Amino acid sequence: MTGISQHSKAFQVTHRSVLAIALPMTLAYITTPLLGITDTAVIGRTGEAAALAGLAIGAVLFDLLFSSLNFLRSATTALVAQAFGREDMREQVAVFCRSMILSVSMGLILVLLSPLVLKGGLLMMGAEGRVAEVTATYFSIRILAGPLTLANFTIMGFVLGQGKGSLGLSLQILLNGVNICLSIVLGLSLGWGVAGVAYGAVAGEACAALAGLLIIVARMQKAHRPTWAELLDRTRLSELFSLNRDILIRSFVLLAAFTLLTRIGSSFGATTLAANAVLMNFFMVASFYLDGIANAAEQITGRAVGARYRPGFEQAVKLTGIWSCGLAVSTTLLFLMLGGHLIDAMTTAEDVRQMARHFLPWAAITAITGAMAFQMDGIFIGAAWSSDMRNMMLAAFAGYLLSLALLVPAFGNHGLWLSLNLFLLLRGTLLLTRLRLRIRQTFEISRGL
């Protein structure tokens, strides 16, 4: 049962099929920072420092809140991809409907709880006076898009689960494009300021959600519409909630790891903190394509598990590994050669420039140490082996805490960056140790061995 001709649901996994998902999603991730740049430029033109600070705090609160809910996208991708591999269109639609109900419900709950969330966020960020007023204006308007934002997570998960990376890119460009254009028109041309920027974000989410739903519904055949009994199937709902829970735990642990990095970095003084913030942009750039490769791994491995086609799974692991590692090494070399120029472009403070150059090698190699972590996350999410992903993340975090306790007192900021790289390396390595066993269990059980 290894040849394509011997397996009814076999499919070919090629470099092209990997890039067909990875490349569009990488481009989609790259467009997202343009929003922050545009919003900052729009409010910056008002000349009011308090408005700029309030916008920054509001954006951070919103990003922290919704980035932790991105499990809705990942879980949908995995379950749709598996149904896609089984050639079960009815279950693909059922997964979409279940996830959409969950997403919209959670979005509405967030809207209802938004006054409490805002109050807690202002307290956490220490915002007061005019800054707090601007933050409240931005957050109170943008949170209205909560159900739409989470609906877009589900829509993106559905189209990626079917391997339609180009459609995902188109929807992301629509979302960001409308957001950017209306932020400029409403915030700057009409003089609405921060409120205009927030309404631009709401409009962008609304347009993307509407377009995505119209496309999906238009392609949906009546015979594929699930009944309420199918939507409320206890086994399927349990699978969805378990996957979402484990990815959520993983996301919170990851957020805690980077929060600790910032918190400990602040103890070394403002210059070191600023240098670390500049250097984290190198990791962010690498994460764009590493996430793109992870998305490809999610879809293809999920499809292979659904099809019970082990050769496709193993080829997906091999090719996504080649692209992740190859791009990571190339990026690290590029950062080491051009990093000084990039640092100069990001800050004009000479002390920060010198400090950032000193620690540049640590930031450059995060692409290499993080490559396997991103790839393995994609593989384990796609295969719905979420309990392993959760447990290995917790184990890696424990190792991270230990390295911080031992290395930071001894080596200062060098120890901090070394700990981060060890954490990234541990994430990938620990999951890799579970991979062979999981493959054997999944595909041998499926064949009745």
N, C-alpha and C positions, 0 to 999 in steps of 0.2 A: 504493500500500500504506500509506496514511496513515489511512484511515477505519477505524472499528471494524468495520464490516460487511465490509471487504475483508481482514481479517486473522483467521485462525481462532483465534488465541490472544490476541487483543486484550482489553484490560480497561481500565476507567476508573480514573483516578487523580484523587481529589478531596481537598478539605481533610479530609473525614470519614475517608477511608481513611488519610491521614497520621496524623491524631489517634488513630485506632483502635489504632495501634501506639505512637505517641509518648507519649500520655497515660498508659496503663497502665504503661509502662516508667519514665516519670518518677516516678510514684507508687511504683513498686518501688524505685527508687534512693533516694527520700526515706526509705523505711522502714529502710534499712540503717544510717544513723547512730544510730538508736534502740538498736541492739545495743550500740554502744560506750557510750552514755549509761547504759543499764541495767547493763552489766557494771561500769562505774566506780562507779555508785551502790551496787550490791550489795557490792563489795569495800570501797568507802569507808565503809560502815556498820560494818565490822570495826574501824575506827580504827587500822589498821596501815599506816603510810606505805610500808613496804617491800613489803607485799603489793600495794598500789596501783601502785607503781613497777614491780614484777615483771610484773604484769598488762599494763601499758602497753607494756613492752618485748616481751613475748610476742605481744601483738596486732599490734604493728608488724612483727615478724619474719614472722608468719603472713601479714599483708596484703601485705608486699613480695614474699613467695614466690609467693602465689597470684594476685595482681593481674597479675604478669608472665606468668601462664599463661592469662589470659583470652582469648588468641587462639583457644583451643579453642571458645569460644562464637561469636566473630565468624566464624571460618572455616566453622563448621557452618551458621550463618545464611545466609551467602553461597551456599554450594553447594546447600543445601536450597532456597533461594529460586529459584535458577536451574533446578533440577529441577522445582520447582513451576510455574514459568513454562512449561516444556516439557510440563507435564501428565504427567510421568513419575514416578508414585508409587513405582515399584520402585526408581528411583535415589534418591529421597528417603529411603527406608528404608535403602538401601545406605550413603548418606552418614552417616546416623545410626549405623548399626552400626560403620562404620569409625572414626568419631569416638569412639564409646563404647569400643571396644577400645583406641584410643590413649589416651584419658583415664584409663581404669582402670589401664592398664599404667604410665603416668606416675605416677599416684597411688601405686601399690604401690612403685615405685622410690623415690619421695620418702619413704615410710614406712621403707624399708630404709636410706636415707641420712640419716634424721632425726637420729641422734646426731651425725653430722658437721656437719649444717646447724645444729643447736643450739649446738654448740661454737663454730663460726665466728660465729654470731649474738651469742653472749654476749661473745666477744672484740671484735667490732665495736662493740657497744653499751657495752662497759666495765662490764658488770654483775658484781657480786661479792657474796659473802656471802649474806644472806637474800634480797636482790633476785634474785640469780642462781638461788637455790633455787626461788623462786616462779615465775620465768620458765620454768625447766626443767619444773616440774610442769604448768603451763598448756600449754606447747608440746608436751610428750610425749603428753599426752592428746588435744589437739585435732588433732595431725597424723594420728591414727588415722582421721580423717574425710577424709584426703587423696583417696583414690579416690572417695569420695562427693561431695566438693566438685567435683572435675573432672568427674564424671559429671553433676552438676547443670549445669555449664557446657554440656555437650553437649545435655542435655535442653532447656535454655533456648534454645540455638541452633536446635534442631529446631523448637520451637513458634513461635519468632519467624520462622524461615524460611518457615513456612506462614502467617504473618500473624496468628497467634493471640495478640495482645498481652494480652488479658484472662486467658487461661490462664497466660501467663507471670507476670502480676501475682499470680494466685491461688497459684501455686507459691512465689513469693517471699514472700508474706504467710504462707503455711504454714511456710516455713523460718524466717523471722524470728520468727513468733509462738511456735512451739515453743521456739525458742532462748531468747527473752526469758522465757517462763513458767517453763521448767525452770531457767534461770539463777537466777531469784528463789527458786524452791522448793528446789533443791539447794544453791545457794550461800549463801542467807540463812536460809531456814526450817529446813533440815536441818543447817546449819552446816558444809557441806563447803568453803566458801570458794572459792578459785581453782579447785580441782578440780571443784567443782560447776558453775561457770561454763563450764569447758572441756567437761564432759560435756553440758551444755545445748547447746553449739554442735554437738557430734557428733550428738546426737539430732535437732536441727533439720535438719542435712544429710541424715541417714538418712530422716527422714519425707518430705522433699521429693523425694529420689531415688526412694523407693519409690512415692510417689503419681504422680510423673511417668512412671515406667516402666509402671505399671499402666494409666494413661490411654493412653499411646502404644500399648502392646501390645494393649489392648482395641479400639482403633480400627484396628489393622493387619489387613488381609485376608491370607489365606494365599497368594493369588496374587501378593502384593506382596513376599513374603519373598525376598530375593536368595540366590543360590547362593554357595558359597565362591569359585568362579571369578570371579563378579562382584565380590565383596568385595575380592578380591586383584588385581583388574585393575590392571595397572601404570600405565596412563595416569591412571586415577582416583586412585590412591594418590599418584602424583607431583603431581597437581593439589592434593590435600589437604595434602601435606607442604610444597609450595612456598608455598601461601597461609599456612599456619601459621608457616613460617620468616620470611616477610616481615613479618607482623603482630608476631611476637615481637621482631624487630629494631627495629621502630617503637616497641614498648612499652618496650624497654630504653633507647632514645634519649630517650624522653619522661621516663622515670624519672631518667635522668642529668641532664636539664635542670632538673627540680625539685629534685634533690639539690644541684646547683650553686647554685641560688637560696638554699637554706637554708644551705649551707656559706659562701657569700660574705656572706650576711646576718649570720651569726654574728660576722664580723670587725668589724662596726659596733657591737658591744656587746650586752648582754643586753636592754636596753630596745628597741632597734631590731629585734632578732631576735624578741622577743615580739610587737611590733607587726606585723611581717610575718606571723607565724603567725596572728594574729587576722584580718588582711586576706585571707589566703589562703582563709578561710572564705567570703568573698564569691565568689571564683572557684569554689569547690566547689558553692555553691548554684546558680550559673549552669550548672555542668556537669551538674546533674541533668537539666534539660530539654534542654540541648544534646545530651547523650547519648541522650535519648529521641528527639529528632528524627533523630539519626544512625542509631538503630536502625530507624526508619521508612525512612530513605534506603537502608539496607542491604537490607531486604526488598523494597521496591518496585523499586529499580533492578536488584537481582538477578533478580527475577521478569521484568522487562522484557528483560533480556539473555537469559534462558532462552527467553522467548517470541519473541525477535527482533523486539520491538515498540518501535521508536524513539520514536513519539509518547508512549508511556507512560513511557519513560525520561526524556525531556525535560520532561514534565509533573511527574514526581517531583522532578527537579532544581529546577524553578521553585517548586513549592509548599513543599518542605522549606527552600528558600532564603528564601522569604517568612516562614515561621514562625520560622526561626532568627534572621533579622535583626530581625524585628518584636519578638520576645520579648527579644532582646539589648538593643535600644535602650530598651525599656520597663524592663528590669531595671537598666540603667545609670542611668537617670533616677531610679529608685526608690532605688538605693543612694546617689546623690548627695544626695537629699533626706532620707533616713532613716538614712544610714550612721552618723552620730554616735550616734544612739540605739541602733543595733545594736551598735556598738563598746562602749558603756557596759554593755550587757546581757552582753557576753562577758567583760569584765574590770573589776575594781574598782581596779586599779592606775592612779593618775592620770597618772603619767608615760607609761605604755603607751597610755593613752587619747589623750593629746595627740599622741604620736608617730604613732599610727594615723590620727588625723584629718588629720595633715599629709600623709600619703601616700594617703589615701582615694581621690582621683580616679584614681590609677593602677590601683588594685584594681577600681574601678567599671567602667572601660572594658575590662577583660579579657573581659567578656561580649561586647562588640562585636568586639574583635580575635580572639576565639576562636570566634565563631559560624561563620565559613566553614571554619575548620580542622576542627571537629567534623563539619559537614555533608559536606565533601569526603572526609574519612576514611570516612564511611558510604557514600558513593557509590562510592568506589574499592574498598572492601572488598566491597560487594555485587556489583559488576561483576567482581570477582576481578582487578582491575588492581593487584595488590599490589606488583609490582616498581616501578611508578611511585610508589606511596605510600611505599615504603621509600626510594627514591632522593631524593624530594623532602623527606622527613623528615631525611635525612642532610644535604641541602643547607641546609635551614632551621636545623639544629643548628650547622652551620659558621658561618652568619650570626649565630647567637646567641652563639657563642664570640667572634666578632670584635667584636660590639657590647659584650659584657662587657669585653673587653680595652680598648676605646676609651672607653666611657661610664662605667663604674664608677669608674676613677681620676679622671675629670673631674667627675662629678656625684654620686658616692657612692650612697646608697640610691635616689635618683631615677634614676640610671643603671641600677641593678639592675632596677627596675620597668619602665623604658622598654625594656630589653633583653628582658624577658619578653613584653611586649606586641608587640614587633617579631618575636619568635620565633613567637608565635601567628599574627600576621598573615602572616608568611612561609609558614607551613605551608599555610594556606588559599590564598594567592595563587599559590604555585608549583604546587599541584595544579590550580588553575583554569586555568593556562596549558596544561595537558596535556589538559584535558577535551574540548575541541572535536575535537582530533585523534583521541583515543581513541574518541569517539562515532562519528566517521566511519569509522574503521578497523573497529570492531566490527560496526556495522550494515550497512555497505556490503559487507564481506566475507561476512556472513551471507546477503546477497541475491545473492551471486555476481557483484558488480560489480567 
